[in-house]
Amino acid sequence: KMLQRVLCTVLFMGVLPSLAEVSQGHISVVLLGATGDLAKKYLWQGLFQLYIDQVSSGHSFTFHGAALTALEPGQRLMFDVLKKLACPPDESPNRCAVLKDQFLKLSQYHQLKTAENYTVLNREIETLLRQEGLKEAGRIFYFSVPPFAYTEIARHINSSCRPPPGAWLRVVLEKPFGHDLESAQQLAAELTSFFKEEEMYRVDHYLGKQAVAHILPFRDQNRQFLDPIWNHHHVERVEIVLKETVDAKGRTSFYEQYGVIRDVLQNHLTEALMFLTMELPANVSRAEEVLQSKLQAFQSLRGLEKNSAVLGQYQAYASQVQEELQKAQDYISTTPTFAGVLIHSDSLRWEGVPFLLTSGKALDERVGYVRVLFKNRAYCTQRETLRDAEHSQCKAKQIIFYIGHGVLNMPAVLVSRNLFRPVMPEGSWREAVGLSDRHIFGQPLSDYYVYSPVKERDAYSVLISNIYYARKDFFITTENLLASWGFWTPLLDSISHQPLRLYPGGVENQHLLDFEMVSGAVAFTLAEPVELLNPNRLMPSDYRTIQSKFRQSPLVSAWSEELISHLASDIEKIASQTVAQSGQFHLALSGGSSPVVLFQRLARHHYAFPWKHTHIWLVDERCVPLTDTESNFFSLHNHLLQNVRVPYFNVHPMPVHLNQRLCVEEDGGTELYAKEIMALVANASFDLVLLGVGTDGHTASLFPRSENGLEGAQTVVLTESPVKPHQRMSLSLPLINKARQVFVLVLGKGKHDITTLLSRVGHEPRKWPISGVSPSSGQLVWYVDYEALLG
């Protein structure tokens, strides 16, 4: 018989102490979603760790992987994962090999798709136990499936897969548990119609993180030190932070529904907040007392308002959403990927203390920590280097629960030496050594007592162990869940259309996401150089940033990728309107590197652009053959023309190459182009001219102190560039100023100095040709990215 063979083998190897102890009953563990990502990365390893830890407990186990996949492919996928399971480093190779072999033999795969499948699974468990002569102790059903499947699975388990009377049932649920109070209430009502509260274990894996799990025990074991200072008289502020370097790529479907507040703050960071702010119960080992204290702490939280949060979105998110979710190019996401939230508790203990909860994707480092910073009223006359950390009252005083990654790259508890030497449980935490060369929050680690776990365990292993021991205080009860959603939902409703600060990601964020507390609210420290279109009537279509003026003309500004997307959409909109009115659209395009990304954007994303009715003109051209890589036409052709359906007779390259010569005045190339414009473009007034700006202030091929093109009647001119190739052909400034629309595109940090200069100078075209661009009866709009605008 299977179980008997397994028990005999482990007894023979000395894994179990004696047969007499193998009598506490059998536990069946059913993992739903057994071939999914979470199961592959964490859950099977956690179940294997449970088996290693409890094989001597007197319980016997079987592990049932289940999914919608058919039997044979499902078995193959599941056992591919099981074969890669690893033992902890301190496990002997012999014992590890035996335990892994037995775990595989005790594991089997089931397809669970229909009500009949659940009935069959129940029958198989009962038959196995009857054959082995074992009594059933209980069943664990782990739901590693999307929440929309919970209700149906719960119905099947309740109707045909419950254990017999006398055996317990534990159902483990993964977040998200709803997306607001109403949806959480609905899901809770559905689940409570099938399961009792004590049967449900809602997982927040942060409660399994060793540093987070130790907050309450630490407070309990150090009451003598903390009781006098764990209050608003002594605590300056508390920071609860989870930063990630990864973005949401590949997960935008989930992220569009939830965003960073629902994904991280409402659950992970809020649970840590509760451990810090709740009143310590008399017995922190009693789950009921802990949960009751958490609920009281929720009731003390002051309600959040719109100005309690600052929100951001990394620059590439919008295009990732458009690509992954196949959204239209004008789709704008208002989902935050960064949030900083200021929370206050109105309890007597914490009145006035700011709690800052911060999380985001595409940030500068991956790290998580809870930092309690104490007030310091001391002033030390002598230099700090002359004092040791233990007796210096001027060094910062703090307690840090370091969740992981970052500088330390491990879970840890740090206490400033000028506070107290903490009491730590000897068997599970030890003082860390060999870290003296590292710094944290500007201080060397030698300024702290630093403790790390004796044995590092991943969060899921900790939580699965607590499910086995029925430790409910490590899980989210229905009351706890609804209290949390009740606290967060008003803020989520109020910010649903709030503009987000765009940030480039990683170290490039610089100070963009720094925020400060002002009069009980939070605001970004660096003022946003933009304001919102239609601020009193915010709709997704209005969600773009625009500063009122730049050189007395409208300015659109965003990060470069978003800016190019706006510009391409605006050009398409004008083209469509113009074609509808007059039947054709005349577009004059500049050369250089900046427009290349625009050309690519137009070619790849704007399929509705009226190319058939569009005439393409050149604003300027280098005096090289059109097939030369230096040619503006060559770049335009490569990145745009060859990828769109513009009729060839609607494309108008500048005639720089005539009679096998380049830009010879006697060949009359400028007159030819001027005549072509006069013949085809009504009043020689282009519908749209796109310009750029050089670092010296030139635009088109009109350079400072140019002899040609800045004034006079000539419409197309030959000019001289200070850099090779020197000879150029260009539209003149008077002709450009006849256009109905002129857009100026400025990209990159390299343009910051000229952008700043141009914001101050007047109309001086001989010195700064771009300053002479001023359409006589049209509109000028500047498109400047943040890097050029802010540096």
Secondary structure as GFF3:
##gff-version 3
##sequence-region A 1 791
A	DSSP	alpha_helix	2	12	.	.	.	ID=ss1
A	DSSP	three_ten_helix	19	21	.	.	.	ID=ss2
A	DSSP	beta_strand	26	32	.	.	.	ID=ss3
A	DSSP	alpha_helix	37	38	.	.	.	ID=ss4
A	DSSP	pi_helix	39	43	.	.	.	ID=ss5
A	DSSP	alpha_helix	44	54	.	.	.	ID=ss6
A	DSSP	beta_strand	60	67	.	.	.	ID=ss7
A	DSSP	alpha_helix	71	82	.	.	.	ID=ss8
A	DSSP	alpha_helix	93	105	.	.	.	ID=ss9
A	DSSP	beta_strand	107	111	.	.	.	ID=ss10
A	DSSP	alpha_helix	115	132	.	.	.	ID=ss11
A	DSSP	beta_strand	136	143	.	.	.	ID=ss12
A	DSSP	three_ten_helix	147	149	.	.	.	ID=ss13
A	DSSP	alpha_helix	150	160	.	.	.	ID=ss14
A	DSSP	beta_strand	168	174	.	.	.	ID=ss15
A	DSSP	alpha_helix	181	192	.	.	.	ID=ss16
A	DSSP	three_ten_helix	197	199	.	.	.	ID=ss17
A	DSSP	beta_strand	200	203	.	.	.	ID=ss18
A	DSSP	three_ten_helix	205	208	.	.	.	ID=ss19
A	DSSP	alpha_helix	210	213	.	.	.	ID=ss20
A	DSSP	alpha_helix	215	221	.	.	.	ID=ss21
A	DSSP	alpha_helix	223	226	.	.	.	ID=ss22
A	DSSP	beta_strand	235	243	.	.	.	ID=ss23
A	DSSP	alpha_helix	252	260	.	.	.	ID=ss24
A	DSSP	pi_helix	261	269	.	.	.	ID=ss25
A	DSSP	alpha_helix	270	277	.	.	.	ID=ss26
A	DSSP	alpha_helix	287	300	.	.	.	ID=ss27
A	DSSP	three_ten_helix	306	308	.	.	.	ID=ss28
A	DSSP	beta_strand	309	314	.	.	.	ID=ss29
A	DSSP	alpha_helix	317	324	.	.	.	ID=ss30
A	DSSP	beta_strand	338	343	.	.	.	ID=ss31
A	DSSP	beta_strand	355	360	.	.	.	ID=ss32
A	DSSP	beta_strand	367	374	.	.	.	ID=ss33
A	DSSP	three_ten_helix	384	386	.	.	.	ID=ss34
A	DSSP	beta_strand	398	405	.	.	.	ID=ss35
A	DSSP	beta_strand	412	416	.	.	.	ID=ss36
A	DSSP	beta_strand	429	431	.	.	.	ID=ss37
A	DSSP	beta_strand	439	440	.	.	.	ID=ss38
A	DSSP	beta_strand	443	444	.	.	.	ID=ss39
A	DSSP	three_ten_helix	445	447	.	.	.	ID=ss40
A	DSSP	beta_strand	448	453	.	.	.	ID=ss41
A	DSSP	alpha_helix	459	468	.	.	.	ID=ss42
A	DSSP	three_ten_helix	472	474	.	.	.	ID=ss43
A	DSSP	alpha_helix	478	494	.	.	.	ID=ss44
A	DSSP	beta_strand	501	503	.	.	.	ID=ss45
A	DSSP	three_ten_helix	506	509	.	.	.	ID=ss46
A	DSSP	beta_strand	515	518	.	.	.	ID=ss47
A	DSSP	beta_strand	521	524	.	.	.	ID=ss48
A	DSSP	beta_strand	531	532	.	.	.	ID=ss49
A	DSSP	three_ten_helix	540	542	.	.	.	ID=ss50
A	DSSP	beta_strand	545	550	.	.	.	ID=ss51
A	DSSP	beta_strand	553	558	.	.	.	ID=ss52
A	DSSP	alpha_helix	560	582	.	.	.	ID=ss53
A	DSSP	beta_strand	585	589	.	.	.	ID=ss54
A	DSSP	alpha_helix	594	605	.	.	.	ID=ss55
A	DSSP	three_ten_helix	611	613	.	.	.	ID=ss56
A	DSSP	beta_strand	614	618	.	.	.	ID=ss57
A	DSSP	beta_strand	620	622	.	.	.	ID=ss58
A	DSSP	alpha_helix	632	639	.	.	.	ID=ss59
A	DSSP	three_ten_helix	641	643	.	.	.	ID=ss60
A	DSSP	three_ten_helix	648	650	.	.	.	ID=ss61
A	DSSP	beta_strand	651	652	.	.	.	ID=ss62
A	DSSP	beta_strand	657	658	.	.	.	ID=ss63
A	DSSP	beta_strand	661	662	.	.	.	ID=ss64
A	DSSP	three_ten_helix	665	667	.	.	.	ID=ss65
A	DSSP	alpha_helix	669	680	.	.	.	ID=ss66
A	DSSP	three_ten_helix	682	684	.	.	.	ID=ss67
A	DSSP	beta_strand	688	692	.	.	.	ID=ss68
A	DSSP	beta_strand	716	720	.	.	.	ID=ss69
A	DSSP	beta_strand	727	731	.	.	.	ID=ss70
A	DSSP	alpha_helix	733	736	.	.	.	ID=ss71
A	DSSP	beta_strand	741	746	.	.	.	ID=ss72
A	DSSP	three_ten_helix	749	751	.	.	.	ID=ss73
A	DSSP	alpha_helix	752	758	.	.	.	ID=ss74
A	DSSP	three_ten_helix	769	772	.	.	.	ID=ss75
A	DSSP	beta_strand	779	785	.	.	.	ID=ss76
A	DSSP	alpha_helix	786	790	.	.	.	ID=ss77
###
